[in-house]
């Protein structure tokens, strides 16, 4: 080993993020004091972002297997079988802290990183999605953050030529000081051309390809593993700078080389750059690795091994090639005007050895860096203790106002429900010419090029639910993704996730994490919807001026499903006038006395007397109506009956796939009234609705497992047969009205019109927020 010119003082150890106990583990692993290069490598590999040291224990409990799962967690992305020797490869990751510090580049490089995770495995990326969480629009920095993040996502995705087809954007003051930017990519590959990261073959060459290494992003992984303070500007150099045009060249060059038999293993340089990629490849291959740092392509003079190993410069990959394939591979990358360099070899030492200027500057056993890295079972409080800590007030009896229509218009114009058109129109959703459904519906749908198949995809989570009851919130996040895929007619296959939480060293935050994972795991098992990839982002807290404390627990779920025939799918838009509007699922049973506008007027008094009148909604706790209209975040979230969720979802998919129904929308934020308004706005066709229960609950209750569908029913006997079919399947069906006209009209159980709003007014209210905010 060369002499260490930089003394390792306690201050140096602390700035690298080590606790005293962890530094003792470093000393024990090496049997000596580390030099600065080794200390930096341990620092990034043991960071929360890379090691998952606070979450690994609980992540092991999640269900990850199914007959269609080809590769679950542990590789760059998850892989599932979609038939015909094809696979879908997908993952979601966070770029939260970088996006708060520098929103454009933070979001852009988040997109670039997740793209590399997918094409690293041999897939051509076919779709990007995102899940964004911003603070209050009134926060002085928030408009800047929104504009920068949206521009970064669009700027990178549009230039690289992968359509951005879906996602979600939410606002809440809990994100004032720590926004969330989660990016998801879906790709398609042939099953016999999937590439993995295990470096094997002693003596095989290790090659570096892509862009040169710079000083951007150094300590990015460490920065992402700590909460914010007041030194945001000082952390700006830790944010990477991306180039989507180089990424496009890298995709094409890698896929061209993958068409040959040259590659043994491949890994992108993401968080912790050259360090994590080389450590993971050698660890997965149960080998060692030797790198000559003088051969690493650098774009800045005088870069040290410390800087090279910790840099998170973008658009770079590490490969292990078969011997003798170097010249052929080099020619491909030179053709695409990308750097190519043989920088090392696979060894049998189980060590990472780095050489620079003829001296060994690093020699670390791989076990302590990866598989034997610290793992903590952080303490967490019980569910009862958490409930007391959260202090969520119970929901009192809520009386309806005298103008429910005005409340609906108000809700449609709030940041919670306003149209995201201003956002998604900045994304190229059509590049590749395979996008069949984009943002604005329940799920995006992208054709598998050259086939009849399509992939449906969606991202979902309700953080307010997760805060009020982590277990129920975790269940609901998975169930809503399942519901959105089912709503377009796709069979849900698997999910990825991005688990965004605060400081895991706080027992109440760890209780959120454990509770959400417990609910997620139960939902995945009940719905046969395994987790195949994901990311954990902790320490999402801010002490910065103007910021809050911890974010709301936000386990974002990204789901992928399969349509065997892309010509057979549903959308949310009404298709024609005169169709029956029916609510499926939920917890009601109105028997066979539901309102039918083509029959005689129902005898409401008789229905009340025999107990036949029910409500299509019943849960206002944590609802959008309660927050946006009454200014409260009270009550428990609606429970999720997973058996019901599966029964109704399977039934809806069967309706769509058997050409019986092509208009479906799930009921979620805002309840049935918002779902119907969105269906009206998507089509320009109005609806006349008549419910028989509590009108406030019917309109705005957020009961789970429910869909709005339309059917062409002309005879009472048809309805009775359909109702019996639903009852046999184990859930209720409520016929609530008809499509038609140019207004959304709602009558209560006394036949009084409580809502009578032109569709044009619904649209104007829904489009108003971003238009006014961004022009202000």
Helices and strands as residue ranges (DSSP letters): H 10-15, H 20-30, H 36-45, H 48-51, H 56-59, E 69-71, E 78-83, E 86-94, H 96-101, H 103-119, E 124-134, H 142-160, E 164-171, G 173-175, E 180-190, G 191-193, E 205-210, H 220-223, G 233-238, H 244-258, E 263-268, H 273-285, E 288-292, G 293-295, H 305-310, E 316-321, H 326-335, E 339-347, E 351-356, E 359-365, H 366-369, H 383-390, H 404-412, H 421-424, E 435-437, E 444-447, E 454-460, H 463-468, H 470-487, E 491-500, H 507-527, E 530-537, E 554-563, E 580-585, H 604-609, H 624-630, H 642-657, E 664-666, H 671-683, E 687-690, H 695-700, E 706-711, H 716-729, E 733-739, E 743-747, E 753-758, H 759-775
